[in-house]
Amino acid sequence: MKHAICYVSNANKDLSQQQIKSLLDFCQESNEQLSIKGILLYSEGNFFQILEGEKEVVLPVFHKIQKDSRHFGLIQIMGQDIAEGAFDGYKADILEDSKHSFQVPKKYIDVLHGMSPEAKRPMERMLENFIATR
Ligand SMILES: Cc1cc2nc3c(=O)[nH]c(=O)nc-3n(C[C@H](O)[C@H](O)[C@H](O)COP(=O)(O)O)c2cc1C
């Protein structure tokens, strides 16, 4: 059974840009090894993550993430069994500064490619809100 989790959180204030970069690189590699798909974005002190994969793989990773002291104030937006995955791979990245543009960068829309239109629109809106409120 496949499972999808989506959450937002606040990065620990002590994290340097380099530590954030290392964390993102680690997650990218670890998730590829675990066949977890989705995205992890960092933007001005916030994380936005989607994890999608086999339930018995995704849930233990999420439990580790919940206990990780590198972030706090985690709010889970979604956690549900899914018939099939919507993502082709894993993408962990830092959103470039674009304070006055609430447009979702094309590369993230591309990651959403493959989702049904009903599922895609709320996900895009979530991303727009994430970018708009940072
Ligand atoms: C914001 C955030 C997102 C994370 N995302 C992942 C992830 O997608 N996959 C992953 O393996 N670890 C992720 N981690 C790291 C885990 O919390 C944990 O440190 C890592 O899985 C190593 O665990 P281990 O030392 O028990 O093997 C994330 C940590 C943070 C703070």
The ligand as an SDF file (V2000), in Angstrom:
LIG
                    3D

 31 33  0  0  0  0  0  0  0  0999 V2000
   12.9240   19.1100    7.3940 C   0  0  0  0  0  0  0  0  0  0  0  0
   13.5050   17.7290    7.4160 C   0  0  0  0  0  0  0  0  0  0  0  0
   13.1760   16.8500    6.3980 C   0  0  0  0  0  0  0  0  0  0  0  0
   13.7170   15.5700    6.3710 C   0  0  0  0  0  0  0  0  0  0  0  0
   13.3750   14.7380    5.3480 N   0  0  0  0  0  0  0  0  0  0  0  0
   13.9180   13.5120    5.2990 C   0  0  0  0  0  0  0  0  0  0  0  0
   13.5940   12.6450    4.2240 C   0  0  0  0  0  0  0  0  0  0  0  0
   12.8150   12.9790    3.3430 O   0  0  0  0  0  0  0  0  0  0  0  0
   14.1940   11.4310    4.1860 N   0  0  0  0  0  0  0  0  0  0  0  0
   15.0860   11.0260    5.1300 C   0  0  0  0  0  0  0  0  0  0  0  0
   15.5980    9.9060    5.0520 O   0  0  0  0  0  0  0  0  0  0  0  0
   15.4020   11.8250    6.1630 N   0  0  0  0  0  0  0  0  0  0  0  0
   14.8460   13.0550    6.2560 C   0  0  0  0  0  0  0  0  0  0  0  0
   15.1870   13.8840    7.2850 N   0  0  0  0  0  0  0  0  0  0  0  0
   16.2100   13.4420    8.2410 C   0  0  0  0  0  0  0  0  0  0  0  0
   15.6510   12.5150    9.3090 C   0  0  0  0  0  0  0  0  0  0  0  0
   15.0200   13.2840   10.3240 O   0  0  0  0  0  0  0  0  0  0  0  0
   16.8150   11.6890    9.9270 C   0  0  0  0  0  0  0  0  0  0  0  0
   17.7880   12.5520   10.4500 O   0  0  0  0  0  0  0  0  0  0  0  0
   17.4610   10.8000    8.8820 C   0  0  0  0  0  0  0  0  0  0  0  0
   16.5050   10.0140    8.2680 O   0  0  0  0  0  0  0  0  0  0  0  0
   18.5850    9.9170    9.4710 C   0  0  0  0  0  0  0  0  0  0  0  0
   18.0730    9.1110   10.4350 O   0  0  0  0  0  0  0  0  0  0  0  0
   19.0000    7.9860   11.1140 P   0  0  0  0  0  0  0  0  0  0  0  0
   20.1980    8.7080   11.6450 O   0  0  0  0  0  0  0  0  0  0  0  0
   18.1320    7.4020   12.1960 O   0  0  0  0  0  0  0  0  0  0  0  0
   19.3180    7.0220   10.0400 O   0  0  0  0  0  0  0  0  0  0  0  0
   14.6330   15.1610    7.3640 C   0  0  0  0  0  0  0  0  0  0  0  0
   14.9420   16.0610    8.4050 C   0  0  0  0  0  0  0  0  0  0  0  0
   14.4000   17.3250    8.4270 C   0  0  0  0  0  0  0  0  0  0  0  0
   14.7610   18.2760    9.5330 C   0  0  0  0  0  0  0  0  0  0  0  0
  1  2  1  0
  2  3  1  0
  2 30  2  0
  3  4  2  0
  4  5  1  0
  4 28  1  0
  5  6  2  0
  6  7  1  0
  6 13  1  0
  7  8  2  0
  7  9  1  0
  9 10  1  0
 10 11  2  0
 10 12  1  0
 12 13  2  0
 13 14  1  0
 14 15  1  0
 14 28  1  0
 15 16  1  0
 16 17  1  0
 16 18  1  0
 18 19  1  0
 18 20  1  0
 20 21  1  0
 20 22  1  0
 22 23  1  0
 23 24  1  0
 24 25  2  0
 24 26  1  0
 24 27  1  0
 28 29  2  0
 29 30  1  0
 30 31  1  0
M  END
$$$$
